[in-house]
Amino acid sequence: MIAVVHHPAYVAPAPSRSGYQWNKNGLVRDLLLQSTAVLTWHEPEPMPRHWIEAVHCPDYVAEVIEARVPAQKERRIGFAVTPAVAERALAVPGGTHAAAMLALHHGFAANTAGGSHHALAESGAGYCVFNDLAIAAHRLVAERDAGRVLIVDCDVHQGDGTAALTAGHPSIATYSIHAEKNFPARKARSTLDVPLRDGVGDDEYLAILAATLLPLIDDFAPDLLLYQAGVDPFAGDRLGRLALTHDGLARRDGWIARIAAERGLPLASALGGGYGHDAGEVAARHVASILALGTGYARACAGTAAGAGGSRTMQPPSAQP
């Protein structure tokens, strides 16, 4: 079974003049319900305010909760912060934290929202209001549910907000593999940044991912992975500059799941970016990602159990089905 976290507030009415696809989270939910996968559904509690304020400026948190975000900050976010958007902004980090807690008990869990990696201390940005990844990681460490958290960000855009909000934290590390020339123009410094040239395709991407992520996991030795599973490295994505195919995205997610499972690392995923004129097509990419992660993790766990006592060699993702 795949543990899935969803909150009704994720499906918020679209603010006026918003370029963000507000129906995406509802479509992800509906497509998962229509799938043949065996799922367990979990509704999270909204993130308590003091945990959001542990990462974001209290004044900005108040502006969001009270739906009075200044116009210049709303422009940076990309939409107006209405009361419904504010409710969603509280629910999403609660969902990412809930997915992490489920992963600690079950191995893998997915949030059907989140991955809001551009939000900064005093403002949101790039369709991100609060940074659920940074908030969840801080709470997990502070409450000693995890000793060391590695945030793995495979969105096509750099996780600048996550890097900035966790910089210097000894128990949180950040990895970002992204298109070098894409948003944001001014990059932050992750624990490890892997900038890619435009047009990188499946095999090159997956080889670079393996060559850079595995040493970081070995060096940092996390006991939980928070995975920003953006599907915007897809060649047809409206805001991407890379050239992965559907198969390449599936291989990426299956490999992430396998390295986590085979190393005994709980894995929690957040939705991340995915953009296009057809919301159904974008939602289908996200659903394929969740299912690839869940099935990949389960298969790897089964293989590890079957091969207990023997040696196993990790293949690079380009060589795996």
C-alpha positions in Angstrom: 0.0 0.0 0.0 1.1 3.6 -0.7 0.4 6.1 2.0 -1.0 9.3 0.5 -1.6 12.6 2.3 -4.3 15.0 1.1 -6.3 17.8 2.6 -9.5 19.3 1.2 -8.0 22.8 1.5 -5.4 21.9 -1.1 -8.1 22.5 -3.7 -8.5 26.2 -3.2 -10.5 28.5 -5.5 -8.3 30.3 -8.0 -7.6 33.9 -7.1 -8.3 36.4 -9.8 -5.6 36.8 -12.5 -3.6 33.9 -11.2 -1.4 31.9 -13.6 -1.1 29.0 -11.3 -3.2 25.9 -12.1 -5.4 25.7 -8.9 -7.2 22.6 -10.1 -4.0 20.5 -10.3 -4.2 19.1 -6.7 -7.8 18.0 -7.1 -7.0 16.3 -10.4 -4.1 14.5 -8.7 -6.4 13.3 -6.0 -9.0 12.1 -8.6 -6.5 10.3 -10.8 -5.1 8.5 -7.8 -8.6 7.4 -6.8 -9.1 6.1 -10.3 -5.8 4.2 -10.4 -5.5 0.5 -9.5 -2.9 1.2 -6.9 -3.7 0.2 -3.3 -3.6 3.5 -1.4 -4.2 4.6 2.2 -5.4 8.1 2.6 -4.5 10.5 5.4 -5.7 14.0 6.2 -3.1 16.1 7.9 -3.5 18.7 10.6 -2.7 22.2 9.5 0.9 23.2 10.6 0.8 25.0 13.9 1.8 28.6 13.6 4.8 28.5 15.8 6.5 25.9 13.5 5.9 28.2 10.5 7.4 31.1 12.5 10.4 29.0 13.3 11.3 29.4 9.6 9.4 32.4 8.3 9.3 36.0 9.7 6.4 36.3 12.2 5.2 39.5 10.5 5.0 37.7 7.1 3.2 34.7 8.7 0.6 37.1 10.2 0.1 38.8 6.7 -0.6 35.4 5.2 -2.9 34.1 7.9 -4.9 37.3 8.0 -4.9 37.5 4.2 -3.4 41.0 4.0 -0.2 40.3 2.1 1.1 43.5 0.5 0.7 43.8 -3.2 4.4 43.7 -3.9 4.7 40.4 -2.1 1.7 39.0 -3.9 3.3 39.9 -7.2 6.4 38.0 -6.1 4.3 35.0 -5.1 2.3 35.1 -8.4 -1.2 35.3 -7.0 -3.3 37.0 -4.4 -3.4 35.5 -0.9 -7.1 35.1 -0.2 -8.5 33.5 3.0 -8.8 30.2 1.1 -5.2 30.5 -0.1 -4.2 31.2 3.5 -6.0 28.1 4.7 -4.2 26.1 2.0 -0.8 27.6 3.0 -1.3 26.2 6.6 -2.4 22.8 5.4 0.4 22.1 2.9 3.3 22.1 5.4 1.2 20.1 7.7 0.8 17.6 4.9 4.5 17.4 4.2 5.3 16.8 7.8 2.5 14.2 8.0 4.0 12.4 5.0 7.4 12.4 6.7 5.9 10.9 9.9 4.1 8.2 7.9 7.4 7.5 6.0 9.2 7.0 9.3 6.6 4.2 10.1 5.9 2.8 6.7 8.9 3.6 4.5 7.3 5.8 1.9 4.5 8.4 1.9 3.5 11.1 -0.6 1.9 14.5 -0.1 -0.4 15.5 -2.9 0.8 19.1 -2.6 3.9 20.9 -1.4 7.4 21.3 -2.6 7.1 25.1 -2.2 10.8 25.6 -2.4 11.0 29.3 -3.5 9.3 30.7 -0.4 11.8 32.8 1.7 11.8 34.1 5.2 9.9 37.4 4.7 8.0 36.6 1.5 6.7 33.9 -0.8 7.9 33.6 -4.4 7.3 31.6 -7.6 3.9 30.3 -6.6 5.1 29.4 -3.1 3.7 30.9 0.0 5.3 29.0 2.9 8.2 26.6 2.5 6.8 23.3 3.6 10.1 21.5 3.0 12.1 23.7 5.3 9.3 23.9 7.9 8.8 20.1 8.0 12.6 19.5 8.2 13.0 21.9 11.1 10.1 20.4 13.0 11.3 16.8 12.5 14.7 17.6 13.8 13.5 19.8 16.7 11.1 17.2 17.9 13.7 14.5 17.4 11.7 12.4 15.0 14.7 12.6 12.7 18.3 13.2 13.5 19.5 14.3 10.1 17.2 15.3 7.2 18.4 15.5 3.5 16.1 17.5 1.2 16.5 16.2 -2.3 15.1 18.6 -4.9 14.7 17.4 -8.5 12.5 20.3 -9.6 13.8 22.0 -12.8 14.1 25.2 -10.8 16.7 25.6 -8.0 15.4 25.2 -4.5 16.6 28.7 -3.5 14.2 29.3 -0.6 14.9 25.9 1.0 18.6 26.4 0.7 18.4 29.9 2.3 16.0 28.8 5.1 18.1 25.8 6.2 21.6 27.3 5.6 23.9 26.5 8.5 21.6 24.0 10.1 23.9 21.1 11.1 21.1 18.5 10.9 19.6 19.6 7.5 21.3 19.3 4.1 19.9 20.3 0.7 20.5 18.9 -2.8 19.2 20.7 -5.9 19.6 19.4 -9.5 18.1 22.0 -11.8 18.4 23.9 -15.1 21.1 26.4 -14.7 19.5 29.2 -16.8 16.0 28.8 -15.3 14.2 30.6 -12.5 15.3 32.0 -10.1 17.9 34.3 -11.8 19.7 34.7 -8.5 20.5 31.3 -7.0 21.0 30.5 -3.4 23.7 28.1 -2.2 22.5 24.5 -1.4 24.6 22.0 0.4 25.1 20.7 -3.1 23.9 22.4 -6.3 24.0 20.5 -9.6 23.2 23.1 -12.4 22.5 21.6 -15.8 22.7 23.0 -19.3 19.5 23.4 -21.3 18.2 20.4 -23.1 19.8 17.6 -20.9 18.0 14.4 -21.6 17.3 11.1 -19.8 20.6 9.3 -19.8 22.8 12.3 -19.0 20.5 13.5 -16.3 20.3 10.2 -14.6 24.0 9.6 -14.7 24.7 13.0 -13.2 22.0 12.4 -10.5 23.7 9.1 -9.5 27.2 10.6 -9.6 26.3 13.5 -7.3 23.5 12.4 -5.0 25.0 9.1 -3.8 28.2 10.7 -2.4 26.2 13.3 -0.6 24.0 10.6 1.0 27.1 8.7 2.1 28.8 11.8 3.5 25.8 13.4 5.3 24.3 10.0 6.4 20.7 11.2 6.8 18.0 9.1 8.4 15.2 10.6 6.4 14.8 11.9 2.8 12.4 14.7 1.9 12.0 14.6 -1.8 10.8 17.5 -3.9 9.5 15.4 -6.9 9.0 18.2 -9.4 7.9 16.9 -12.9 8.9 20.0 -14.7 12.2 18.6 -16.0 9.9 17.0 -18.6 10.7 18.1 -22.2 7.1 19.3 -22.8 6.8 21.4 -19.6 5.8 25.0 -20.1 8.4 26.3 -17.6 11.2 23.8 -18.0 14.4 23.9 -20.0 15.4 20.2 -19.7 14.4 17.3 -22.0 13.4 14.3 -19.9 10.8 11.9 -21.3 8.0 10.3 -19.3 10.2 7.2 -19.1 13.1 9.3 -17.8 10.9 10.8 -15.0 9.8 7.3 -14.1 13.4 6.1 -14.0 14.4 9.0 -11.9 11.7 8.4 -9.3 12.1 4.7 -9.3 15.9 5.1 -8.7 15.4 7.6 -5.9 13.0 5.1 -4.3 15.4 2.3 -4.7 18.4 4.0 -3.2 16.3 5.1 -0.2 14.8 1.7 0.4 18.0 -0.3 -0.1 19.7 2.0 2.4 16.9 1.8 4.9 16.0 5.5 4.5 12.4 6.6 5.0 11.3 8.7 2.0 8.6 11.3 1.9 7.7 13.1 -1.3 6.1 16.5 -2.0 4.5 17.3 -5.4 6.8 20.0 -6.7 6.5 21.8 -10.0 4.8 20.8 -13.2 3.3 23.3 -15.7 1.3 23.1 -18.9 -1.8 24.3 -20.6 -3.5 20.9 -20.1 -4.0 20.5 -16.3 -5.0 16.9 -16.7 -1.7 16.1 -18.4 0.3 17.8 -15.7 -1.7 16.0 -13.0 -1.0 12.7 -14.7 2.7 13.4 -14.6 2.5 13.9 -10.8 0.4 10.8 -10.3 2.9 8.7 -12.3 5.7 10.1 -10.1 3.8 9.1 -6.9 3.1 5.7 -8.2 6.7 5.2 -9.4 8.0 6.2 -6.0 5.6 4.0 -4.1 6.0 0.9 -6.2 9.8 1.4 -6.5 10.2 1.6 -2.8 8.1 -1.5 -2.1 9.9 -3.5 -4.7 13.3 -2.5 -3.4 12.3 -3.4 0.1 11.1 -6.8 -1.1 14.3 -7.3 -3.0 16.4 -6.3 0.0 14.5 -8.8 2.2 14.9 -11.6 -0.3 18.6 -10.9 -0.7 19.4 -10.5 3.0 22.7 -11.9 3.8 24.0 -11.5 0.3 25.7 -8.6 -1.4 23.8 -6.3 -3.8 25.3 -3.7 -6.2 23.4 -0.5 -7.0 23.1 0.0 -10.8 23.1 3.5 -12.2 19.6 4.6 -13.1 20.3 4.6 -16.8 20.8 0.8 -16.6 17.7 0.0 -14.7 14.2 -0.7 -16.2 
